């Protein structure tokens, strides 16, 4: 056997492809990519084969995303819309709870605080909002992934994109309609929402990995 028979394609690229491959094609698509990779590695060298594998993996993922939307458009649209409404509901309730807590503390506790204590208290409240919003985005990503079996990554990526774009648009509209905010705050706000969008996708990855690790139940013979 030649040395190319023992080499393996880039693991990260293969892992990304596995995240998007439907269950019924879990062996055929990676198998075809591996066969072509091995053939190219024996003819053109390992470096050239690895570059080809990365390019072909990206093309395969794009094709799988388009196929997923074409095969179940209403499921994708309904799941993304439901996930966005659920995300907006959870974020709004979290913010209301924190505002209520701030008002309560300001009326009953803040008079006894010095400036350092008040600053520390505000710092922890901001962290509570950040951590709560990230956990909420992760949970909603898991819910959306569970609702779209076999298309976990497509649905969570679509929800992540819609959530980030809508948040940026609403923030821009609020700035245009009201008093402008400090420009220095804009990067921090966008990073926070971008982190939430990433947590949605991570939720889809978690659900996908759990489902992939679950053994298939054999059908009962009659």
SVG drawing of the C-alpha trace seen along z (x, -y; Angstrom):
<svg xmlns="http://www.w3.org/2000/svg" viewBox="-44 -63 48 75">
<polyline fill="none" stroke="black" stroke-width="0.4" points="0.0,0.0 1.2,-3.5 1.6,-6.1 -1.5,-8.0 -3.7,-5.0 -2.8,-5.6 -3.3,-9.4 -6.5,-10.9 -8.3,-14.1 -8.4,-17.2 -10.4,-16.1 -11.9,-19.6 -13.2,-19.7 -14.6,-16.2 -16.2,-17.1 -17.9,-20.2 -19.3,-18.0 -20.6,-15.4 -22.6,-18.2 -24.6,-18.9 -24.9,-15.5 -28.4,-14.0 -28.7,-10.7 -29.5,-8.8 -26.3,-10.1 -24.1,-9.8 -21.8,-7.2 -22.2,-7.9 -21.1,-11.6 -18.1,-11.3 -17.1,-8.1 -17.1,-9.7 -15.0,-12.6 -12.6,-10.2 -12.3,-8.2 -11.6,-11.2 -9.2,-12.6 -7.2,-9.3 -7.0,-9.2 -5.9,-12.8 -3.3,-12.4 -1.7,-9.5 -1.6,-11.5 -0.9,-15.1 0.4,-14.9 -1.0,-15.3 -0.8,-19.1 -2.8,-19.5 -5.3,-16.8 -5.9,-18.6 -6.5,-21.9 -9.0,-20.2 -10.7,-18.6 -11.3,-21.9 -12.7,-23.5 -14.9,-20.5 -16.1,-20.4 -17.2,-24.0 -19.0,-23.4 -20.7,-20.3 -21.9,-22.2 -23.3,-25.0 -25.1,-22.4 -26.5,-20.6 -27.8,-23.9 -29.6,-24.7 -31.0,-21.2 -32.2,-21.4 -34.2,-24.6 -35.6,-23.2 -36.8,-19.9 -38.5,-21.4 -39.0,-25.2 -42.0,-25.6 -40.3,-23.6 -37.2,-25.9 -39.2,-29.1 -41.5,-28.1 -38.7,-26.9 -36.6,-30.0 -39.5,-32.3 -40.6,-30.4 -37.0,-30.4 -36.6,-34.1 -39.9,-34.9 -38.8,-32.7 -35.4,-34.3 -36.9,-37.8 -39.4,-36.8 -36.7,-35.3 -34.4,-38.3 -37.1,-40.8 -38.2,-39.1 -34.6,-38.8 -34.1,-42.5 -37.4,-43.4 -36.4,-41.2 -33.0,-42.9 -34.5,-46.4 -37.0,-45.6 -34.1,-44.3 -32.2,-47.5 -35.1,-49.6 -35.7,-47.6 -32.1,-47.8 -31.9,-51.5 -34.9,-52.2 -33.9,-50.0 -30.2,-49.3 -28.3,-51.8 -28.6,-54.7 -26.3,-52.7 -23.8,-52.0 -20.7,-54.0 -19.6,-54.7 -17.4,-51.6 -20.2,-49.4 -22.7,-50.8 -20.2,-50.3 -19.6,-46.7 -23.3,-46.0 -23.9,-47.4 -21.0,-45.4 -22.5,-42.1 -25.9,-43.0 -24.5,-43.5 -22.8,-40.1 -26.0,-38.5 -27.7,-39.9 -24.9,-38.7 -24.7,-35.2 -28.4,-34.9 -28.8,-35.9 -26.0,-33.5 -27.5,-30.6 -30.9,-31.5 -29.5,-31.5 -27.8,-28.2 -31.1,-26.6 -33.1,-28.0 -30.5,-26.7 -30.9,-23.2 -34.7,-23.5 -34.5,-24.5 -32.0,-21.7 -34.3,-19.1 -37.3,-20.4 -35.4,-20.0 -34.0,-16.5 -31.3,-16.0 -31.2,-19.7 -30.0,-21.0 -27.1,-23.1 -29.1,-24.6 -31.9,-25.8 -29.7,-27.1 -27.4,-28.9 -30.4,-30.5 -31.8,-31.6 -28.4,-32.9 -28.1,-35.0 -31.7,-36.4 -31.2,-37.2 -28.0,-39.1 -29.3,-41.0 -32.6,-41.9 -30.8,-43.0 -28.4,-45.2 -31.3,-46.7 -33.4,-47.5 -30.4,-49.0 -29.7,-51.2 -33.3,-52.3 -33.4,-53.1 -30.3,-55.2 -31.7,-57.1 -35.0,-57.8 -33.7,-58.8 -30.7,-60.5 -27.5,-59.0 -25.6,-56.7 -21.9,-56.7 -20.2,-55.2 -17.9,-53.3 -20.8,-51.2 -21.7,-49.9 -18.8,-47.4 -19.6,-46.0 -23.3,-45.6 -22.6,-43.9 -20.0,-41.6 -22.6,-40.6 -25.2,-39.8 -22.7,-38.1 -21.8,-35.9 -25.5,-35.0 -25.7,-34.1 -22.7,-31.8 -24.4,-30.2 -27.4,-29.4 -25.2,-27.5 -23.4,-25.8 -26.8,-24.5 -27.4,-23.0 -23.9,-21.4 -24.6,-19.8 -27.9,-18.3 -26.3,-17.0 -23.4,-15.4 -25.7,-13.8 -27.9,-12.4 -24.9,-11.1 -23.5,-9.4 -26.8,-7.6 -26.8,-4.1 -29.5,-3.3 -32.1,-1.0 -32.5,2.2 -35.9,2.8 -37.9,5.6 -38.3,8.6 -41.9,9.9"/>
</svg>
